[in-house]
Every structure is written in structure tokens, then in C-alpha cells.
Amino acid sequence: MRLRNKDTIQGRHRTQYPNFDIIPASGGYDLFGKQKIGEADITFCYQGRRSSWGLWNNQKASILHFETNRKESRGYRLRELNVQVTFFDEVPGANPSPATTSVRIEGRPSPAFLWGGETVRNKDKETHIEPTVEAADVSASLGHYQSRSNYVETRHWAIESYCTGAKGSLTTAGWIFSANEHQKDRDSAGCIHGGIVLTHKGQPFYAHCTISGSLFKQGTRFKEFFKLSSPKPEDIEYFRIAPSSDTDDLADLIEELETKVCLLVKQSSASKLE
């Protein structure tokens, strides 16, 4: 099966912003979104080498792979990250919103829900009870009772996907990353991989990405939280995607997508701890 050629993806900005310049990401990936707020750098890349085009249920379809990378300065940690990619038939106006489109997201993006970097805490709780009886000038103790209980508290990082749209068409896919704030040394989560199944008419379509989230500063008595702001509408970059003419059946690859993406995330997390 021929994989998606990265050369068929092109950056395109609305004509009123002629200074837009596409910046190729490393490793042959295409950079869809980039956000630098404070001490955090976030990039969202399209992975053409892993993506596939063909047919599914007698419709033209594609499996698109994405990768979100994050880099925080020492002493800062990403607390939450929300990355969205929205698809359009044409470049929308100044205030983009999902409209009726021939490009549709089929099913929930991968990974649907994944967690790792588990931290387990055993907690004990002890209660002392000493009831008494008082009558007139007489006070008597009924004894001493003690109860003891323990429970296990589990913390972990998590990645959860979602998709939204309007008028019966799902056009926006997103992933929410929540950090394990209880890992004091470093977060074990690596790159955030994502996969989407799209159906389309075989004509070029467009996409744009938005990134938002928050991070906190470590080493203080109380964690200081910082918010990553979303880009202004006039700063949104649009990308033109030209589908290939492949007619291979994608059914098997779609069936394996969730497993494949989860494995990529786990491999990235494992390599980060080496």
C-alpha cells in the first residue's frame, strides 16, 4: 500500500495575511500548529509517512496520523493540553466554524483513552473514639474504641480524544492531555500520537489546528499555574490537503488504528524514561 506523500500537503494562509511562511517540521513531518507561551513549546505535526489513503465502506477515505510534541523549561511542567484539528471543504472566513462539509471524521479519534505513569500511594486513617456518660457529679468512661482503615490512591497521566461538529457532520478532532502532577521528578509521558479516519470526495480540502492548555511552576509551596492562550482568528494557519488516488481497502488498517496509536504513545513514553 502506498503511503501518503507529504509533498501533496501545502500550507495556505488567507490572502489578507501574505506574510505566512510554512515551516517544515523535523523528520519529514508537516507542521500544522506551533505554540510558545511562557516556558512551554508545543508543536502539532502531520505524519505523512504513517498516513494512508484508499477506500472504506465504498467511500474514499484516509487515515491521518498526527504527533504532538512538548518541551518545557526546567522547573515547569505541562498541566493540561488541548489540541484540535478542524477540516473544511474551503478556507473559511475570519471566524471559522464547522459548517456542512464533505469531509467527515468517522468515529472517535485514537487513542480514545489512554493513561500511564502510574503513581500509587497507600494511605492509612486512624480514628479514636472514647464515649463518656455524665450524670450529676458522676462521670464514667465507657471504654476506648479505635478504628483503622487504609486505601490506595492512584495517579497517572492521561490522553483522551473527542470529536465535534455541526449539522450531523463531525469535522473537529481533539486530544486532551492531563499530566500526572504527583510525579515530582519528571513526567513519563512522551509524544502524544493521534489517529483520525476521514471520509471525503477525493477533492482537496483544508485543515487548521488550535492549541491551548496550562502549565505550572514547580519548587514552590503552592503551584503557580500559567495558561497557554489560543491563537487569534487572524493568526490561524490553514493547510491544503490533496488526497491521493489510491483505491486500496483500508478496513484492516482502520481496525488496527487504536492499537497502533496506543503502542506509539507507550513506546514514546518508555523511551523518555531511558
C-alpha positions, 0 to 999 in steps of 0.5 A, a space after each residue: 500500500 502506498 503511503 501518503 506523500 507529504 509533498 501533496 500537503 501545502 500550507 495556505 494562509 488567507 490572502 489578507 495575511 501574505 506574510 505566512 511562511 510554512 515551516 517544515 517540521 523535523 523528520 519529514 513531518 508537516 507542521 500544522 500548529 506551533 505554540 510558545 507561551 511562557 516556558 512551554 513549546 508545543 508543536 502539532 505535526 502531520 505524519 505523512 509517512 504513517 498516513 494512508 489513503 484508499 477506500 472504506 465502506 465504498 467511500 474514499 477515505 484516509 487515515 491521518 496520523 498526527 504527533 504532538 510534541 512538548 518541551 518545557 523549561 526546567 522547573 515547569 511542567 505541562 498541566 493540561 493540553 488541548 489540541 484540535 484539528 478542524 477540516 473544511 471543504 474551503 478556507 473559511 472566513 475570519 471566524 471559522 466554524 464547522 459548517 456542512 462539509 464533505 469531509 467527515 471524521 468517522 468515529 472517535 479519534 485514537 487513542 480514545 483513552 489512554 493513561 500511564 505513569 502510574 503513581 500509587 500511594 497507600 494511605 492509612 486513617 486512624 480514628 479514636 473514639 472514647 464515649 463518656 456518660 455524665 450524670 450529676 457529679 458522676 462521670 464514667 468512661 465507657 471504654 476506648 474504641 479505635 478504628 483503622 482503615 487504609 486505601 490506595 490512591 492512584 495517579 497517572 497521566 492521561 490522553 483522551 480524544 473527542 470529536 465535534 461538529 455541526 449539522 450531523 457532520 463531525 469535522 473537529 478532532 481533539 486530544 486532551 492531555 492531563 499530566 500526572 502532577 504527583 510525579 515530582 521528578 519528571 513526567 513519563 509521558 512522551 509524544 502524544 500520537 493521534 489517529 483520525 479516519 476521514 471520509 471525503 470526495 477525493 477533492 482537496 480540502 483544508 485543515 487548521 489546528 488550535 492549541 491551548 492548555 496550562 502549565 505550572 511552576 514547580 519548587 514552590 509551596 503552592 503551584 503557580 499555574 500559567 495558561 497557554 492562550 489560543 491563537 487569534 482568528 487572524 493568526 490561524 494557519 490553514 493547510 491544503 490537503 490533496 488526497 491521493 488516488 489510491 483505491 486500496 481497502 483500508 478496513 484492516 488498517 482502520 481496525 488496527 488504528 487504536 492499537 497502533 496509536 496506543 503502542 506509539 504513545 507507550 513506546 514514546 513514553 518508555 523511551 523518555 524514561 531511558 
